[in-house]
């Protein structure tokens, strides 16, 4: 029986580590999610963080495992505080 060796993340090449863009692109986006994303982006770019926050919260409910949405929500909460 062959013994398995543990692999550290430090041992991996950058090409072997999935990026959030790769994960995100594999998930299909509904039209409703796309509209929410555009609305959130518009509000954020206009520095209207209090308008952006509930939109991102809706999007996070629909995409709870989407790292990009969760990151954007955290950043928006920071600026809205």
N, C-alpha and C positions, 0 to 999 in steps of 0.2 A: 504494500500500500504506500502510495506516494504522499509524503508529508507536505502540507500546504504551508507556505511562508506568508507572513503578514506583510502587507504592502502599505507603506505610509503615503500620505498625499504628497509628501516631499519627493517621493520616488517617481511620481507620475510626470509625464511630459505634459506641457500645456494643452496639446491636442487631445489628450486622453481625459481631460476634465471637462464635463459638460458646462457650457456657459448658459446663463439665464436666457440669452437670445435664442439658443438652440431649443431649450425647453419651451419657451414662449411660442416659437414658430410651429411647434408640433400641436399646439392646442388650437382648435378651431374657435373663431371669434364670431359670435352672433351679431346681427345688425344692431340689435339693442345695445350690446356691449360696446360696439364700435362708436355708436352715437354718444354713449356715456363717456367713453374715452376722449372723444373730440371735445365734448362740453367741458370736461374736467381740465383738459389741456388749455382750452380757451380761457377759462376762469383763472387758472394758475398763472398763465402768461400775463394776464391783466392784473395780477397780484390781488385777486379777489379770493383769498384763501377761505373765507367763510362761506362763499358760494361753492367753491371747489370741494370742500370737505364732505358734504352729504352726497355729492355725486360719486366721489371715490369710495365712500362707504357702501353705496349701492353696488358699485362695481366689485368691491371686495366680497360682498355677499354672494355675488354670482360667480366669482373666480377666487375662492378662498385659498387656493394653492398657487396662485400666480405671483411670483416673487416681484415682478415689476409693479403690479398694482399695489401690493402691500408696502413696497418701498415708497412709492409715490404717496400713499396714504400717510405713512410716517412722516415724510418730509412736509406734507401739507399741514399735518397736526402741529409740527414744530413751528411753522410760519404763522399759523392761525392763533397760536398761544400768545 
